[in-house]
């Protein structure tokens, strides 16, 4: 019965979120502190992802640049997923794996931060984005799932991984969105107070 499938999906999402709450509260809080630190030092937040993760990168960027739940000045955030001319020219002239790295090389600075989103951690474009960020001494906040993949293996001590404890893409993406909302809320509370 279709309604039973819906109930099962809700139950699975809730179960994943409960498990994630235990494991991810500390890294999400640390990531929010790093975001605010970089913003207060004059840096900007670059974000990227593919497919649904591209939408999450854009969602995050828009919440910072415009507002989350409270009015405040816009914060410098840029989703690297939105410029179709740049994306297609880099993909055509170089390789799709370079679509975010090329933008990081041109737009990024050591005081900036990269939010890299990949449910598997194995997207070549995300792996290259992390490498490009590291080349500029930019820390990385990685939203991932499963075992963290190649992206997780690249992370170093000044990076933060928010790895969802799930193998299912849909469950991982659901927690990624919640984590993004937590990052926005914690950023605002640090900047504006409770």
C-alpha positions, -999 to +999 in steps of 0.1 A: +000+000+000+014+034-010+005+051+023+026+025+041+056+033+020+052+069+030+051+060+067+082+038+062+101+067+045+092+090+074+102+065+099+136+058+082+142+096+079+135+101+116+157+072+126+186+085+105+181+120+119+181+107+155+213+088+149+229+118+131+219+141+160+241+121+183+271+118+160+269+152+142+261+178+169+297+184+177+310+187+141+281+209+131+288+232+160+325+233+152+317+240+115+294+269+125+322+284+147+346+281+117+321+298+094+317+327+118+355+330+124+361+332+086+333+357+081+346+380+109+381+379+095+367+391+061+365+358+043+337+344+022+321+310+020+322+291-013+299+261-017+296+234-043+279+200-050+264+181-079+227+173-086+207+176-053+239+186-036+241+216-060+207+226-049+219+223-013+249+245-020+227+271-035+202+269-006+230+274+019+245+304+000+211+321-004+204+317+034+237+335+042+236+361+014+200+371+020+188+360+054+179+328+073+151+334+098+161+369+111+170+401+094+207+409+093+232+423+067+240+398+040+270+376+045+295+369+017+286+335+003+288+322-033+275+289-047+299+277-074+270+258-091+251+287-106+271+301-135+261+279-164+285+296-189+314+290-166+304+255-157+299+244-193+330+261-206+352+245-180+336+212-185+340+215-223+375+230-224+391+212-195+370+184-178+339+183-157+360+174-127+375+209-129+342+229-128+345+239-091+383+238-087+388+263-115+364+287-098+381+282-065+415+289-081+401+322-095+378+334-067+392+318-036+416+333-010+433+318+020+409+335+044+379+319+027+362+286+034+347+258+012+315+240+019+318+208-003+287+186-005+287+150-018+265+121-005+292+096-015+323+117-012+335+103-045+324+130-070+356+139-089+345+175-091+342+176-053+375+159-048+392+184-071+374+213-053+388+201-020+423+198-035+420+234-049+409+247-016+438+231+002+462+246-024+450+280-012+451+270+025+413+273+027+397+250+052+369+227+041+336+217+056+325+185+039+289+173+040+291+136+032+276+102+039+285+065+037+322+061+044+331+096+034+347+084+001+377+100-015+367+134-003+368+123+033+403+108+029+416+142+017+404+161+048+431+173+072+431+186+108+418+221+099+389+206+080+355+194+094+336+165+081+298+162+087+293+126+076+258+113+078+256+078+092+236+063+063+241+044+030+209+058+014+212+089-008+178+102+001+184+099+039+218+115+035+204+144+016+176+149+042+202+152+069+224+175+048+195+199+045+189+198+083+227+203+089+226+234+065+198+249+085+217+242+117+247+259+103+226+290+093+209+291+127+242+288+146+258+314+124+231+339+131+230+332+168+268+338+171+266+370+151+233+383+164+229+367+198+200+346+209 
